[in-house]
């Protein structure tokens, strides 16, 4: 994998879909998670994919949920709450939410409600 600063959201999105569907979750649930974190509804997600937005462009256009800082735990052996690069932290927030969804956590827990 390349740097998150040059990677496109479109290159990762199909992996998110595959990951959650393989574990019996739905694309609709994935979109609910993405919308909670970024404010992007399904159409906006598709527009980001179609535009080939890089992660910096994707998160610059997002309205990050104020509760995102409540996303904690490890992803790839790194604690997300300790990541100093804001972009890397935002990408890892998304990864963490997708992981939790795929692992069968309840939507209420995934969405920190």
Secondary structure as UniProt FT lines:
FT   TURN            4..6
FT   HELIX           9..22
FT   TURN            23..24
FT   HELIX           27..38
FT   HELIX           42..51
FT   HELIX           55..61
FT   HELIX           66..70
FT   STRAND          74..75
FT   TURN            76..77
FT   STRAND          78..79
FT   HELIX           80..82
FT   HELIX           86..102
FT   TURN            103..104
FT   HELIX           107..110
FT   TURN            111..112
//
